[in-house]
Amino acid sequence: MCESNVYIMRDDKEELVMESVGSLVPSNGKITLKSIFGEIMYIEGDLVDIDLIGHKIRLKEHCVQ
């Protein structure tokens, strides 16, 4: 399978936010995640990195001030 787990970076720690993500679409500062099970999640943030071998995607949320 080619899906990945998505993590949010918080205080230099990874927090799992969605498993089995098959699609990630960035648009205007928001990232849409879609799992292979049909779940959809929207995150305001930026892509940190993607580990294709490890099936891991890391994001960082935008700070709200």
N, C-alpha and C positions, 0 to 999 in steps of 0.2 A: 504494500500500500504506500501511497505517497503523501498521506495527510501528516500534519504536524500539530503539536501542542503549542498554544500561545500563552506567553507569560507577560505580566506587567512588572516592570522594575520599580520597586518601592523601597526607599532607604537602602539601596544596594543589595536588595534581596529580590528573588524572583517569586511572584505569586501566580499560580496557574489560574487562568481565566476561562480557557476553553480547550477542550480536547478534540482531536480528530478534525482539525480545520482543513478543509479542502480548497478554500478560496479566501484571499485577502485582497481587498480593493481600497487603496488610499484615494481620498478625494477631499480637497479643501480643508486639510487639517483633521479630518475624520477618517477612521479606518473601519471598514465593514468586514466582519469575519463571518464566514458561513461554514458550518460543520457538514460533514458527510451525512449527518442525520437530519439536516434541515434547520438546525438552530441558527439564528442570526443574532449578532451582537455588534453594537456600534461603540467605538472608543475614540475619544478625542485625544490624539497623541501622535507620536512619531515612531517610526521603525528604528530599532536599535541595531538588530542584526538577525540574520537567518542562518541556521545551521542545517543545511540540507541533509547531511549524513545523519545527524542526531535527531532530525524531525522536530526541531525547536525554533520558534520564532519569539523574539523578545521585543516588547514595545515599552515606551515611556509615555505616561499620560502627561498632558499639558497641565501646568500649574495654574490654578485659578486663584487670582488675587483680587 
